[in-house]
Amino acid sequence: MELATAAVVSTASISRSQRRRLPVASAAVELREAAAGGGDSVRVIETPQPNSSVKFSVEVPPSICQECYQTTLLEYSKRFKVPGFRPGKIVPENVLLNYVGPQHVRAATVEAILRHTLPQALSSVEERALEDSVRILTKFDDMNEAFSLDHVFRYDVAVDVIPEVRWLSEDKYKNLKVVIEIDEIVDAEKAAELELKRRRKSLGLLRIVPDRGLQVGDLVVLDILAETITTDGSKGEKIPSAESTGFHLDTEENNNLVPGFLGSLIGIRPGETRTFPIQFPESFEQETLQGVRAQFTVVCKELFFRELPELDDSLAAKLLPGCNTIDEVKERILERCKEVEKTAIEQATDNAILDQLGKLVDVDVPRSLFQEQGQQLYGAKLLQLQAERKLDKDQLASLSSEKSVQEYLKSERENIARIIKQMLVVGEIFKAENLQYSTDQLVKEVENSIEEFKRYNQDYDEGNIKQQVQDVLEAAKVLEWLKENCTIEYIKK
């Protein structure tokens, strides 16, 4: 099942709650009383907070505190065997306090009050609270110190709720128009030409260039040194990531080179050294080098040209086993490239639609949802690296550390928030359009996912896997519906 990343990984907690979505509370502070099982009520002040969170300031009357205190004493009297008292016999309060310790009874009573009153305090958001997002804001030591049977007991608690999806236009997702840029390398015809050329090159012989300098098409071996250039034009620090010894450069495959690098080397001969300035583009992949001015010193060690074999039928079987003619080779390579082109265009279309959907809404992403989604994305990334055998046991352990996870969440904050917005919009459209998927699809994909976890000895929760698969199937249906009901334009880069 191949979908855009935004649709593949999602959180189970929000998806379960979304199916019974209620309106988000207004921004005004709400004062209410919640019954706590007895005659008296818990007083609650409800205040919306940023990031789809709600704060509750809770006041518990003395009567409920005393009830929880007596319950705690009764539990202790049942649990402990106090000398001089038969099991099950009521132990006087002062004796029990001396035996257990008043500090333990006090702490246990505070815990009992929280257990007793939290459900009532949070009852107004019960249907839209996100799973495992409740957090007590008041420090336990402060509550413990302030506790008194004769006074109101106070604490603050917060919980994240399902975020409201606020559409930025009245049309919402209707009349959606998506423009998709297709890279030339995806074009099947051009890709097939490049693939045939690559296969032919692999069969060629390297010959030493005897009497000329470097030209495009050659293969050259270089030693590369790089240093930053300061504002006054003097040399700065070395750039280790840009340096290399014995670097093999195929001049026909130079897409990953810094602009201007290859052009500065045209004509260089073996044994020659060239020094030239280069400015890294602002879009350079390594952030620390974006926009940096550098001076490169390059030594040409060896220079080769390729002696290519004649492109005739005698070469067909070597180019592609099972083929007898060059025309057959070209045809089969083109077929494969068309499949790649189709998949790439489908993926680009899905990504573009999801990206456009995310721009149509405004969402306050809850902290707990961000954490959960980010951790799932990070886990999926590690699973992929492990599947590609790019991680050994020690590397996996290191990357699984809390520090590594938090660094990922920090660096990918915008991307994670974007994916959550897309996920929420997908859920909205799935419900609004009454879309459905088959039970057989769900069962099959759950089985496949579990098998993948087992293959790499990864722990998994079957309930969470089922929910994630449901989210993926929902996304697939939404993308399918949008492709049929929106305007899509493809343009070449």
C-alpha positions in Angstrom: 0.0 0.0 0.0 1.8 3.1 -1.2 0.6 6.5 -0.1 2.2 9.9 0.7 4.1 10.0 4.0 1.5 12.3 5.5 -1.1 9.6 5.1 0.9 6.6 6.1 1.6 7.5 9.7 -1.0 8.9 12.0 -2.2 8.8 15.6 -4.7 6.4 16.9 -5.9 8.5 19.7 -7.2 11.4 17.6 -8.7 9.2 15.0 -10.8 7.4 17.6 -12.0 10.7 19.0 -12.6 12.3 15.7 -15.4 9.9 14.9 -17.5 11.6 17.5 -16.3 15.1 17.1 -17.9 17.9 19.2 -17.5 21.7 18.7 -14.5 23.2 20.4 -15.3 25.3 23.5 -15.4 29.1 23.1 -12.5 31.3 24.2 -14.3 32.5 27.3 -13.6 31.3 30.8 -16.3 28.9 32.0 -17.3 28.4 35.6 -19.2 25.3 36.5 -19.9 22.8 39.3 -19.4 19.1 38.9 -21.0 16.5 41.2 -18.4 14.3 42.8 -20.5 11.4 43.9 -21.7 13.1 47.2 -23.9 16.0 48.2 -21.2 18.6 47.6 -19.8 19.6 44.2 -16.4 20.3 42.9 -16.0 23.8 41.6 -14.2 24.1 38.2 -13.0 27.1 36.3 -12.4 26.1 32.7 -10.0 28.2 30.5 -9.0 27.4 26.9 -5.2 27.5 26.3 -3.1 27.6 23.2 -2.4 24.5 21.1 -5.9 23.1 21.6 -5.5 22.6 25.3 -7.9 23.3 28.1 -6.9 24.3 31.7 -9.1 23.4 34.7 -8.7 25.1 38.0 -10.4 22.7 40.5 -11.6 23.5 44.0 -12.5 20.5 46.1 -14.7 21.2 49.2 -13.6 19.9 52.7 -16.4 17.4 52.8 -15.0 15.5 49.8 -11.4 15.8 51.2 -12.7 14.2 54.5 -14.4 11.4 52.6 -11.2 10.6 50.7 -9.2 10.8 53.9 -11.5 8.3 55.6 -11.4 6.0 52.6 -7.6 6.1 52.7 -7.5 5.2 56.4 -9.9 2.3 55.8 -7.7 1.0 53.0 -4.6 1.2 55.2 -6.3 -0.6 58.0 -7.1 -3.5 55.6 -3.7 -3.6 54.1 -1.5 -3.4 57.2 -1.4 -5.8 60.1 -1.2 -3.5 63.1 0.2 -5.2 66.3 -2.6 -5.8 68.8 -5.4 -5.7 66.3 -6.9 -8.7 64.5 -7.1 -8.6 60.6 -10.2 -6.7 59.5 -10.6 -5.0 62.9 -11.1 -1.3 62.8 -7.9 0.4 64.0 -8.2 3.8 65.8 -7.1 6.7 63.7 -4.3 7.8 66.0 -2.8 4.3 66.2 -3.0 3.8 62.4 -1.4 7.2 61.8 1.5 6.4 64.1 2.0 3.0 62.6 1.8 4.0 58.9 3.2 7.5 59.2 1.1 10.7 58.8 3.1 11.8 55.8 2.2 8.6 53.9 -1.5 9.0 54.8 -1.5 12.6 53.7 0.2 11.8 50.3 -2.2 8.8 49.7 -5.2 11.1 50.5 -4.1 13.7 48.0 -3.8 10.9 45.4 -7.3 9.7 46.3 -8.7 13.2 45.9 -7.2 13.4 42.4 -8.6 10.0 41.4 -12.0 10.9 42.8 -12.4 14.4 41.3 -10.5 14.3 38.0 -13.3 12.5 36.0 -15.8 15.1 37.2 -13.5 18.0 36.6 -12.8 16.9 33.1 -16.3 15.8 32.2 -17.0 18.7 29.9 -14.3 17.5 27.5 -14.8 13.8 28.0 -15.9 13.3 24.4 -13.1 15.3 22.7 -10.1 14.8 25.1 -7.1 13.2 23.5 -5.9 10.0 24.9 -3.1 10.2 27.5 -2.9 14.0 27.4 -4.1 14.8 30.9 -1.4 16.5 33.0 -1.5 17.8 36.5 0.0 21.3 36.5 0.2 21.8 40.2 3.3 20.2 41.8 2.5 17.2 44.0 4.7 18.6 46.8 2.7 21.8 46.8 -0.6 20.0 46.9 0.7 17.8 49.7 1.9 20.7 51.7 -1.3 22.7 51.3 -3.7 19.8 52.1 -6.0 20.3 55.1 -9.2 18.6 56.1 -10.7 21.9 57.0 -10.0 23.9 53.9 -10.8 23.8 50.1 -8.2 21.7 48.2 -7.1 23.4 45.0 -5.2 22.1 41.9 -4.8 22.9 38.2 -5.0 20.3 35.5 -4.8 20.5 31.7 -5.9 18.2 28.8 -5.5 18.4 25.1 -8.6 18.2 23.0 -9.4 17.4 19.3 -8.2 20.5 17.4 -10.8 22.4 15.4 -10.2 22.4 11.7 -10.8 26.0 10.6 -11.3 26.3 6.8 -9.8 29.5 5.4 -12.4 29.7 2.6 -16.1 29.0 2.3 -15.5 26.5 -0.5 -13.4 24.4 1.8 -11.9 21.6 -0.3 -14.4 22.1 -3.2 -13.1 23.4 -6.5 -9.6 22.5 -5.5 -7.0 23.1 -8.1 -3.5 21.5 -7.9 -0.5 22.2 -10.1 2.1 19.5 -10.1 5.7 20.0 -11.3 7.2 16.9 -12.9 11.0 16.5 -13.0 12.5 15.7 -16.3 14.2 12.6 -14.9 10.7 11.2 -14.3 9.9 11.5 -18.1 9.9 7.9 -19.3 11.4 8.7 -22.7 14.3 10.7 -21.2 14.8 8.3 -18.3 15.0 5.3 -20.8 17.7 7.2 -22.8 19.7 7.8 -19.6 19.4 4.2 -18.5 20.5 2.9 -21.8 23.5 5.3 -21.7 24.4 4.2 -18.2 24.3 0.5 -19.1 26.5 1.2 -22.1 28.9 3.2 -20.1 29.2 0.3 -17.6 30.5 -1.9 -20.4 33.0 0.6 -21.6 36.8 0.6 -20.9 38.5 3.4 -19.1 41.5 4.8 -21.0 44.1 7.3 -19.7 43.8 10.7 -21.3 47.3 11.3 -22.8 47.4 14.8 -24.2 44.6 17.1 -23.2 42.7 18.5 -20.2 39.4 17.6 -18.6 36.3 17.7 -20.7 32.7 16.7 -20.0 32.3 12.9 -20.4 35.6 12.2 -18.7 36.2 10.5 -15.3 38.7 12.3 -13.1 40.3 11.5 -9.7 40.7 14.6 -7.4 42.0 15.7 -4.1 39.7 18.4 -2.8 40.4 21.0 0.0 37.9 23.7 1.0 38.0 26.7 3.4 35.5 29.4 4.1 36.2 33.0 3.0 35.7 35.7 5.6 34.1 39.0 4.9 37.5 40.7 4.4 38.4 38.1 1.8 40.9 36.1 4.0 40.8 32.4 4.5 38.6 31.1 7.4 38.0 27.6 8.7 38.3 24.3 6.8 35.1 22.7 5.6 35.5 18.9 6.3 32.3 17.9 4.7 33.4 19.4 1.4 36.8 17.9 1.4 37.9 14.5 -0.1 41.0 12.6 -1.1 40.9 10.3 -4.2 37.4 11.6 -5.1 36.1 9.9 -8.4 34.0 12.4 -10.4 32.0 11.3 -13.4 31.6 14.6 -15.3 28.4 13.4 -16.9 26.7 12.8 -13.6 27.2 16.2 -11.9 23.7 17.1 -10.6 24.9 16.9 -7.0 27.9 19.3 -7.5 27.9 22.8 -6.1 27.1 25.2 -9.1 30.3 26.4 -10.7 32.5 23.6 -9.4 32.8 21.5 -12.6 33.1 24.6 -14.8 36.1 25.7 -12.8 37.8 22.4 -13.5 37.3 22.1 -17.3 40.8 21.8 -18.9 42.6 20.7 -15.8 45.4 18.2 -16.4 46.9 15.4 -14.2 49.3 16.9 -11.7 47.7 20.4 -12.0 46.4 22.3 -9.0 43.6 24.9 -9.2 42.3 27.3 -6.6 38.9 29.0 -7.1 36.1 30.6 -5.1 32.6 29.1 -4.9 29.5 30.3 -3.1 27.2 27.6 -1.8 23.5 28.3 -2.8 21.0 29.3 -0.2 19.1 26.1 -1.0 22.1 23.8 -0.3 21.1 20.7 1.5 23.6 21.1 4.4 22.1 24.1 6.3 25.5 25.2 7.8 26.8 25.8 4.3 23.9 27.7 2.9 25.1 30.9 1.4 28.7 30.4 2.6 31.6 31.6 0.4 34.4 29.1 0.1 37.8 28.7 -1.6 38.4 25.3 -3.1 41.9 23.9 -3.9 41.7 20.9 -6.2 44.5 18.6 -7.4 44.0 16.5 -10.5 45.4 13.1 -9.8 44.3 11.0 -12.7 42.2 11.6 -15.9 40.3 9.0 -17.9 38.0 8.8 -20.9 35.6 6.0 -21.7 36.0 3.9 -24.8 32.4 2.8 -25.5 31.4 -0.4 -27.3 29.4 -0.1 -30.5 25.7 -0.1 -29.9 24.6 -3.0 -32.0 22.7 -6.3 -31.6 25.8 -8.1 -30.4 25.7 -6.0 -27.3 22.0 -6.6 -26.5 22.4 -9.5 -24.0 25.1 -7.7 -22.1 23.0 -4.6 -21.8 19.9 -6.5 -20.6 20.0 -10.3 -20.2 17.3 -12.1 -22.2 17.4 -9.5 -25.1 18.6 -10.3 -28.6 18.4 -7.0 -30.3 19.1 -3.3 -29.3 15.5 -2.5 -30.2 14.3 -5.1 -27.7 16.6 -3.6 -25.1 15.2 -0.1 -25.7 11.6 -1.4 -25.6 12.0 -3.2 -22.3 13.9 -0.4 -20.6 11.2 2.0 -21.8 8.5 -0.2 -20.3 10.2 -0.2 -17.0 10.7 3.5 -17.1 7.0 4.0 -17.8 6.1 2.0 -14.7 8.5 4.2 -12.7 7.1 7.3 -14.3 3.5 6.3 -13.4 4.4 5.6 -9.8 6.4 8.8 -9.5 3.6 10.9 -10.9 1.0 9.2 -8.7 3.2 9.9 -5.7 3.8 13.5 -6.7 0.1 13.9 -7.2 -0.7 12.6 -3.8 1.9 14.8 -2.2 0.7 17.9 -4.0 -2.9 17.3 -3.1 -2.0 16.8 0.6 0.2 19.8 0.6 -2.6 21.9 -0.9 -5.1 20.6 1.6 -2.8 21.7 4.5 -2.8 25.2 3.2 -6.6 25.4 3.2 -7.0 25.1 7.0 -5.8 26.6 10.2 -5.2 24.2 13.1 -3.8 24.6 16.6 -1.8 21.4 17.0 -2.0 19.9 20.5 1.3 19.2 22.2 0.4 15.5 22.9 -0.6 15.0 19.3 2.6 16.5 18.1 4.7 14.3 20.4 2.8 11.1 19.4 2.8 11.8 15.7 6.5 12.8 15.7 7.5 9.7 17.6 5.6 7.5 15.1 7.2 9.2 12.2 10.6 8.8 13.8 9.9 5.1 14.5 8.9 4.6 10.9 12.1 6.2 9.8 14.2 3.8 11.9 12.2 0.8 10.7 12.9 1.8 7.1 16.6 2.3 7.8 16.7 -1.1 9.5 14.9 -2.7 6.6 17.5 -1.2 4.2 20.2 -2.7 6.5 21.7 0.7 7.1 21.7 0.4 10.9 23.6 -2.1 13.1 22.4 -2.9 16.6 24.5 -0.2 18.3 23.4 2.5 15.9 19.8 1.5 16.4 20.1 1.7 20.1 21.7 5.1 19.9 19.1 6.5 17.5 16.3 5.1 19.8 17.5 7.2 22.7 15.2 9.9 24.2 17.8 12.5 23.2 17.8 11.4 19.5 14.0 11.4 19.5 13.7 14.9 20.9 16.3 16.2 18.5 14.3 14.8 15.7 11.1 16.4 17.0 12.8 19.8 17.2 14.4 19.7 13.8 11.2 18.4 12.1 8.7 20.6 14.0 7.2 22.3 10.9 7.0 19.1 8.9 5.3 17.2 11.7 2.7 20.0 12.2 2.1 20.0 8.5 1.5 16.3 8.4 -1.0 16.5 11.3 -2.9 19.3 9.5 -3.1 17.1 6.4 -4.2 14.1 8.5 -7.0 16.1 10.2 -8.3 17.5 6.8 -8.3 13.9 5.4 -10.5 12.8 8.3 -12.9 15.7 7.7 -13.3 15.0 4.0 -13.7 11.2 4.6 -16.7 11.9 6.9 -18.2 14.7 4.9 -18.2 12.6 1.7 -19.4 9.4 3.4 -16.5 7.5 1.9 -15.9 3.8 2.8 -13.3 1.0 2.4 -13.8 -2.8 2.6 -13.3 -4.9 5.6 -11.2 -7.3 3.5 -8.8 -4.4 2.8 -8.5 -3.6 6.4 -7.8 -7.2 7.5 -5.2 -7.8 4.7 -3.3 -4.6 5.5 -3.3 -5.2 9.2 -1.8 -8.7 8.6 0.8 -7.2 6.3 1.8 -4.6 8.8 2.1 -7.0 11.7 4.2 -9.3 9.5 6.6 -6.5 8.8 7.0 -5.7 12.5 7.7 -9.4 13.2 10.2 -9.6 10.4 12.4 -7.0 12.1 11.7 -8.1 15.7 9.9 -4.8 16.5 7.4 -4.4 19.3 3.9 -3.5 18.2 0.4 -2.9 19.5 -2.2 -4.6 17.3 -4.9 -2.1 18.2 -2.6 0.9 17.2 -1.7 -0.9 13.9 -5.3 -1.4 13.1 -6.1 2.2 13.7 -3.1 3.4 11.6 -4.2 1.1 8.8 -7.7 2.6 9.0 -6.2 6.0 8.7 -4.1 5.0 5.6 -7.2 3.5 3.9 -9.2 6.6 4.7 -6.4 8.7 3.1 -6.4 6.5 0.0 -10.1 6.9 -0.4 -9.9 10.7 0.1 -7.1 11.1 -2.4 -9.0 8.9 -4.9 -12.1 11.1 -4.5 -10.1 14.3 -4.8 -8.4 13.2 -8.0 -11.8 12.6 -9.5 -13.3 15.9 -8.2 -10.6 18.5 -8.4 -8.6 20.1 -11.2 -5.1 18.7 -11.7 -2.5 20.3 -14.0 0.9 18.8 -14.7 3.8 20.9 -15.9 7.4 20.1 -16.6 10.1 21.6 -14.4 
